[in-house]
Amino acid sequence: MTDATDATDAIDPVTLEVLRNQLESVAEEMGQTLIRGAYSPNIKERRDCSTALFDAEGRMIAQAEHIPVHLGAMPAAVDAVRDCEPEPGDVFVLNDPFTGGTHLPDVTMVSALSADDEIVGYAVSRAHHADIGGMTPGSMPAGAREIYQEGLRLPPTRLVEGGQLREDVHSLVLANVRNPRERRADLRAQLAANERAANRLEALFAEHGRETVLEAFDAVIHYSRERIVDEIADLPDGSYEATDVLEGDGVTDDDFEISVTVTIDGETIDVDFAGTDDQLAGNLNAPLAVAKSAVYFVVRCVTDPEIPPNHGCYEPVSVHAPAGTLLNPEPPAAVVGGNVETSQRVTDVVFTALAKAAPDRVPAQGQGTMNNLTIGARDGSFTYYETIGGGFGARADRDGMDGVQVGMTNTLNTPVESIETEYPLRVDRYALRENSGGRGRYRGGLGLERTVTVEKDATVSLLTERRRHAPKGVAGGEDGATGQNLIDGQSVPAKTTVDVEAGTTVTVRTPGGGGHGDPDERDEEALEGDRRGGKRTE
């Protein structure tokens, strides 16, 4: 490896900026290829996928701005593949949360990129597949107690060897999932995305020369690291603590505590989750890679989100969680909810801790959940999966956003037309929830309400949070509204899986964001705008 400082000195600033943007465009083009080539609405419409480029040593060079919970965890996937001694032309597939994955529906492909028969980097794509087997359609069972119930578990496995697809592995995967036709198309889209990275990197070698591009790998990492350490150095040194809770794990409704101590020391941040509860009987356990993703996301938010995201951004940040806790579970713990719900609580608790160091940079709490809704037929004829937006927390200088994804997910919503075309579902209501944003000088964002009628016998799974503990306001702002789940008008638990008959309605009311500042200080014009817009009737 070239010394990063030497590499930066060897490349003039203009060339470095050109190459940095070109490397980031490789990751972006990978994402575009994956989205355009996918068959399932979850990828082609919601864009529940992520792509990134790594160097030969497993350091992230560039990532597309997709799903936060995917991206911070990708280095673990590359490390797991590198342990398998890949050869040029190999593509590995994996989803094992205990060997580089996050949860089983997130299938990762890692391609070894080569020049002159030497590996020079890795292309990585990760996509949430609408089914990966397991005990319920959609592979998001609320009551899972062990990972075997959640779906097909793949450690790093060669899917392509020496440039040739291994049909035995491909067939094995497709034999263990519902709707294999859709899965086949999505897997091909991931392969195409990784192939796009190989072609683009080859073109960059031809344009700039191989050694110059490889020197740029070191230089962009050094550039990001220098910028992030300057930002961290501006934060006040000290240790900052916070706690928050999860509302049950799908097995019990007990609260489970997540504790954190964030220590800022000069140019480094150490995040320690000692004191967090032991791993759970249910599926809200989260692999350490998921906790790292949440921490990296928060650090970027409170420093400078415009710093190019790569290995350099994350190098000054260390994350620890005791083994056997819910943020570093041991197999065969169930984990499917950890990636989507526990990650949100980790985000909240780290934000709360850092608010003590940088209060003006931290918003009030947002909805704090992904509101996971999965509906699928036992015969495998369809599986619909969606995370539903809610209220963003108010900021120190503006209102929270209404009806958006918050925290660790960045997906779009599935258009109503697509839902009703692709699935035996009818969307009866999709609207903002009035009065759901916490009052304050700046109002919290509004939650959403979505009601769907299931037109075929199916299984419904809900994995949600903030149904009992409201998103908190700050600086005198009021809390946002809690969420609610209903089936045929009757309230159901935050985490539940139930078989329903055709004609059943499912309603998800998502939480609002907390308010910021004293409500009595809200501008009269803003209050009138809230009333005119139907955002507040009180």
Long-range contacts (C-beta under 8 A, 24 or more apart in sequence): 1-57, 1-218, 2-214, 2-215, 2-218, 3-218, 4-218, 4-219, 4-221, 4-222, 4-225, 5-222, 6-218, 7-215, 7-216, 7-217, 7-218, 7-219, 7-222, 8-218, 8-219, 8-222, 8-223, 10-215, 10-219, 11-212, 11-215, 11-216, 11-219, 15-208, 15-212, 15-216, 16-216, 16-219, 16-220, 16-223, 19-204, 19-208, 19-212, 19-213, 19-216, 19-219, 19-220, 20-62, 20-216, 20-220, 20-223, 20-308, 22-204, 23-53, 23-61, 23-62, 23-204, 23-216, 23-217, 23-220, 24-62, 24-63, 24-64, 24-308, 25-200, 26-53, 26-62, 26-196, 26-197, 26-200, 26-201, 26-204, 27-51, 27-52, 27-53, 27-62, 27-63, 27-64, 27-197, 28-64, 29-196, 29-197, 29-200, 30-64, 30-123, 30-125, 30-193, 30-194, 30-196, 30-197, 31-64, 31-66, 31-193, 33-189, 33-192, 33-193, 33-196, 34-125, 34-127, 34-189, 34-190, 34-192, 34-193, 35-189, 36-189, 37-185, 37-188, 37-189, 37-192, 37-193, 38-127, 38-185, 38-186, 38-189, 39-181, 39-182, 39-185, 39-186, 39-189, 40-129, 40-130, 40-182, 40-185, 40-186, 41-130, 41-384, 41-414, 41-418, 41-419, 41-422, 42-128, 42-129, 42-130, 42-385, 42-386, 42-414, 43-127, 43-128, 43-186, 43-189, 45-412, 45-414, 45-415, 45-418, 46-386, 46-387, 46-411, 46-412, 46-413, 46-414, 47-411, 47-412, 48-127, 48-128, 48-387, 48-409, 48-411, 49-125, 49-126, 49-127, 49-128, 50-74, 50-125, 50-126, 50-127, 51-123, 51-124, 51-125, 51-126, 51-193, 51-197, 52-123, 52-124, 53-121, 53-122, 53-123, 53-124, 53-197, 53-201, 54-78, 54-121, 54-122, 54-123, 54-124, 55-120, 55-121, 55-122, 55-214, 55-217, 56-119, 56-120, 56-121, 56-122, 58-82, 58-122, 59-217, 59-221, 59-310, 59-311, 60-309, 60-310, 60-311, 60-314, 61-121, 61-217, 61-220, 61-221, 61-310, 61-311, 62-220, 62-308, 62-309, 62-310, 63-309, 63-310, 65-309, 65-410, 66-410, 67-126, 67-408, 67-409, 67-410, 67-411, 68-293, 68-294, 68-296, 68-297, 68-407, 68-408, 68-409, 68-410, 69-102, 69-290, 69-293, 69-294, 69-297, 69-339, 69-340, 69-343, 69-408, 69-409, 70-102, 70-106, 70-126, 70-293, 71-293, 71-296, 71-309, 72-289, 72-292, 72-293, 72-294, 72-295, 72-296, 72-297, 72-314, 73-101, 73-102, 73-287, 73-289, 73-290, 73-292, 73-293, 74-108, 74-124, 74-126, 75-289, 75-311, 75-314, 76-100, 76-101, 76-287, 76-289, 77-101, 77-108, 77-110, 77-124, 77-126, 77-156, 78-110, 78-122, 78-124, 80-155, 80-156, 81-110, 81-112, 81-122, 81-156, 83-156, 84-156, 84-158, 86-110, 86-112, 86-119, 87-112, 87-119, 87-161, 87-162, 88-112, 88-114, 88-117, 88-118, 88-119, 88-162, 89-114, 89-160, 89-161, 89-162, 89-163, 90-158, 90-160, 90-161, 90-162, 91-158, 91-159, 91-160, 91-191, 91-194, 92-156, 92-157, 92-158, 92-159, 93-154, 93-156, 93-157, 93-159, 93-169, 93-173, 93-187, 94-154, 94-155, 94-156, 94-157, 95-132, 95-151, 95-152, 95-153, 95-154, 96-153, 96-154, 96-155, 96-156, 97-147, 97-287, 97-289, 97-335, 97-339, 98-147, 98-287, 98-331, 99-155, 99-156, 100-156, 100-289, 101-154, 101-287, 101-289, 102-126, 102-287, 102-289, 102-290, 102-293, 102-335, 102-339, 103-150, 103-335, 103-336, 103-337, 103-338, 103-339, 103-340, 104-132, 104-133, 104-134, 104-139, 104-147, 104-150, 104-151, 104-152, 104-153, 104-336, 105-129, 105-130, 105-131, 105-132, 105-139, 105-140, 105-151, 105-336, 105-385, 106-339, 107-132, 107-154, 107-187, 107-190, 109-159, 109-187, 109-190, 109-191, 109-193, 109-194, 110-156, 110-194, 111-160, 111-194, 111-195, 111-197, 111-198, 113-197, 113-198, 113-201, 115-202, 115-205, 115-210, 120-201, 120-210, 120-214, 121-201, 121-217, 123-193, 123-194, 123-197, 123-198, 123-201, 124-194, 125-190, 125-193, 125-194, 127-186, 127-189, 127-190, 128-385, 129-177, 129-183, 129-186, 130-179, 130-182, 130-376, 130-383, 130-384, 130-385, 131-177, 131-178, 131-179, 131-183, 131-376, 131-380, 131-383, 132-176, 132-177, 133-176, 133-177, 133-178, 136-374, 136-376, 136-459, 136-461, 136-497, 137-178, 137-374, 137-375, 137-376, 137-377, 137-378, 137-380, 137-383, 137-458, 137-459, 138-374, 138-375, 138-376, 138-383, 138-384, 138-385, 138-459, 138-461, 139-336, 139-374, 140-336, 140-337, 140-372, 140-374, 140-385, 140-461, 140-463, 141-283, 141-336, 141-461, 141-497, 142-250, 142-283, 142-337, 142-461, 142-462, 142-463, 142-495, 142-496, 142-497, 143-250, 143-251, 143-282, 143-283, 143-495, 143-497, 144-250, 144-282, 144-283, 144-334, 144-336, 145-251, 145-281, 145-282, 145-283, 145-334, 146-332, 146-333, 146-334, 147-331, 147-332, 147-333, 147-334, 147-335, 148-332, 149-334, 150-283, 150-334, 150-335, 150-336, 151-176, 151-177, 151-336, 152-176, 152-177, 159-191, 160-191, 178-376, 178-380, 178-383, 179-380, 179-381, 179-382, 179-383, 220-308, 220-310, 220-312, 221-310, 221-311, 221-312, 221-315, 222-312, 223-308, 223-312, 224-307, 224-308, 224-309, 224-310, 224-311, 224-312, 224-313, 225-312, 225-313, 225-315, 225-316, 226-312, 227-304, 227-307, 228-299, 228-303, 228-304, 228-307, 228-312, 228-313, 228-316, 229-267, 229-268, 229-316, 231-303, 231-304, 231-307, 232-264, 232-266, 232-267, 232-268, 232-269, 232-299, 232-303, 232-316, 233-266, 233-267, 235-264, 235-302, 235-303, 235-357, 235-358, 236-264, 236-357, 237-264, 237-265, 237-266, 238-263, 238-264, 238-357, 239-263, 239-264, 240-264, 240-353, 240-354, 240-356, 240-357, 241-353, 242-349, 242-350, 242-352, 242-353, 242-356, 243-275, 243-349, 244-345, 244-348, 244-349, 244-352, 245-345, 245-469, 246-284, 246-326, 246-341, 246-342, 246-345, 246-465, 247-465, 247-466, 247-467, 247-468, 247-469, 247-494, 248-282, 248-493, 248-494, 248-495, 249-280, 249-281, 249-282, 249-283, 249-284, 249-337, 249-495, 250-282, 250-283, 250-284, 250-337, 250-463, 250-495, 250-496, 251-280, 251-281, 251-282, 252-281, 252-282, 253-493, 255-469, 256-280, 256-284, 256-326, 258-326, 258-327, 258-342, 258-345, 258-346, 258-349, 259-349, 260-346, 260-349, 260-350, 260-353, 261-353, 262-350, 262-353, 262-354, 262-357, 264-357, 267-316, 268-316, 268-317, 268-318, 269-299, 269-316, 269-317, 269-318, 270-317, 270-318, 270-320, 271-295, 271-317, 271-318, 271-319, 271-320, 271-350, 272-320, 272-321, 273-319, 273-320, 273-321, 273-322, 273-325, 273-327, 273-328, 274-320, 274-321, 274-322, 276-321, 276-322, 276-325, 276-326, 276-327, 277-325, 277-326, 278-324, 278-325, 278-326, 279-324, 279-325, 279-326, 279-329, 279-330, 279-333, 280-326, 280-329, 280-333, 282-334, 282-337, 282-495, 283-334, 283-335, 283-336, 283-337, 283-338, 283-463, 284-326, 284-337, 284-338, 284-341, 284-342, 285-326, 285-327, 285-329, 285-333, 285-334, 285-335, 285-338, 285-342, 286-326, 286-327, 286-329, 286-335, 286-338, 286-339, 286-342, 286-343, 286-346, 287-328, 287-329, 287-335, 287-338, 287-339, 288-319, 288-321, 288-327, 288-328, 290-327, 290-338, 290-339, 290-342, 290-343, 290-346, 291-319, 291-321, 291-327, 291-328, 291-343, 291-346, 292-319, 293-343, 293-408, 294-343, 294-344, 294-346, 294-347, 294-350, 294-407, 294-408, 295-319, 295-346, 295-350, 297-347, 297-407, 297-408, 298-347, 298-350, 298-351, 298-354, 301-351, 301-361, 301-362, 302-351, 302-354, 302-358, 302-361, 302-362, 336-463, 337-372, 337-463, 337-495, 340-370, 340-372, 340-387, 340-408, 340-409, 340-463, 341-369, 341-370, 341-372, 341-463, 341-464, 341-465, 343-407, 343-408, 344-368, 344-369, 344-370, 344-406, 344-407, 344-408, 344-465, 345-465, 347-407, 347-408, 348-407, 355-474, 359-396, 359-474, 359-475, 360-396, 362-474, 363-392, 363-393, 363-394, 363-395, 363-396, 363-400, 363-474, 363-513, 363-516, 364-393, 364-394, 364-395, 364-400, 364-438, 364-440, 364-444, 364-471, 364-472, 364-473, 364-474, 364-477, 364-480, 364-513, 364-514, 364-515, 364-516, 365-393, 365-471, 365-472, 365-473, 365-474, 365-480, 365-513, 365-514, 366-390, 366-391, 366-392, 366-393, 366-400, 366-406, 366-407, 366-445, 366-471, 366-480, 366-513, 366-514, 367-391, 367-392, 367-406, 367-447, 367-466, 367-471, 367-480, 367-483, 367-510, 367-511, 367-512, 367-513, 368-406, 368-407, 368-465, 368-466, 368-471, 368-511, 369-464, 369-465, 369-466, 369-483, 369-510, 369-511, 370-405, 370-408, 370-409, 370-463, 370-464, 371-464, 371-483, 371-508, 371-510, 372-461, 372-462, 372-463, 372-464, 373-450, 373-452, 373-460, 373-461, 373-462, 373-506, 373-508, 374-460, 374-461, 374-462, 374-463, 375-423, 375-425, 375-452, 375-454, 375-458, 375-459, 375-460, 375-461, 375-506, 376-458, 376-459, 377-456, 377-457, 377-458, 377-459, 378-457, 378-458, 378-459, 378-499, 381-456, 382-422, 382-423, 382-424, 382-456, 384-419, 384-422, 384-423, 384-425, 386-413, 386-414, 387-411, 388-413, 388-448, 388-450, 388-508, 388-510, 389-413, 389-448, 389-510, 390-445, 390-447, 390-448, 390-483, 390-510, 390-511, 390-512, 390-513, 391-436, 391-437, 391-444, 391-445, 391-446, 391-447, 391-471, 391-480, 391-481, 391-510, 391-511, 391-512, 391-513, 392-444, 392-445, 392-513, 393-444, 393-445, 393-471, 393-473, 393-474, 393-480, 393-513, 393-514, 393-516, 394-437, 394-438, 394-440, 394-442, 394-443, 394-444, 394-445, 394-473, 394-477, 394-513, 394-514, 394-515, 394-516, 394-517, 395-442, 395-516, 396-442, 396-475, 396-516, 396-517, 397-442, 398-442, 399-437, 399-442, 399-443, 399-444, 399-445, 399-526, 400-437, 400-442, 400-443, 400-444, 400-445, 400-513, 400-514, 400-516, 401-445, 401-513, 402-432, 402-437, 402-445, 402-446, 402-535, 403-432, 403-445, 403-446, 403-447, 403-448, 404-445, 406-513, 419-452, 424-454, 424-455, 424-456, 424-458, 425-452, 425-453, 425-454, 425-455, 426-452, 426-453, 426-455, 427-451, 427-452, 428-452, 428-453, 428-505, 429-507, 432-534, 432-535, 433-481, 433-509, 433-510, 433-512, 434-534, 434-535, 434-536, 434-537, 435-481, 435-535, 435-536, 435-537, 435-538, 436-480, 436-481, 436-511, 436-512, 437-480, 437-481, 437-512, 437-513, 437-515, 437-535, 437-536, 438-470, 438-471, 438-473, 438-477, 438-478, 438-479, 438-480, 438-481, 438-512, 438-513, 438-514, 438-515, 439-473, 439-477, 439-478, 439-515, 439-519, 439-522, 439-536, 440-473, 440-475, 440-476, 440-477, 440-478, 440-514, 440-515, 440-516, 440-517, 440-518, 440-519, 440-522, 441-475, 441-476, 441-477, 441-515, 441-516, 441-517, 441-518, 441-519, 441-521, 441-522, 442-477, 442-515, 442-516, 442-517, 442-522, 443-515, 443-522, 443-526, 443-530, 443-535, 443-536, 444-471, 444-473, 444-477, 444-478, 444-480, 444-512, 444-513, 444-514, 444-515, 444-516, 445-480, 445-512, 445-513, 446-512, 446-513, 446-535, 447-480, 447-481, 447-483, 447-509, 447-510, 447-511, 447-512, 448-508, 448-509, 448-510, 449-507, 449-508, 449-509, 449-510, 450-507, 450-508, 451-505, 451-506, 451-507, 452-505, 452-506, 452-507, 453-503, 453-504, 453-505, 453-506, 454-500, 454-502, 454-503, 454-504, 454-505, 454-506, 455-502, 455-503, 456-502, 457-499, 457-500, 457-501, 457-502, 458-499, 458-500, 459-497, 459-498, 459-499, 459-500, 460-487, 460-496, 460-497, 460-498, 460-499, 460-500, 460-504, 460-506, 461-496, 461-497, 462-492, 462-493, 462-494, 462-495, 462-496, 462-497, 462-508, 463-494, 463-495, 464-494, 464-495, 464-508, 465-494, 466-511, 467-493, 467-494, 468-494, 470-511, 470-514, 471-511, 471-512, 471-513, 471-514, 472-514, 473-514, 473-515, 473-516, 474-514, 474-516, 475-516, 475-517, 475-518, 476-517, 476-518, 476-519, 477-514, 477-515, 477-516, 477-517, 477-518, 477-519, 478-514, 478-515, 478-519, 479-514, 479-515, 480-511, 480-512, 480-513, 480-514, 480-515, 481-511, 481-512, 482-511, 483-508, 483-509, 483-510, 483-511, 484-508, 484-509, 485-509
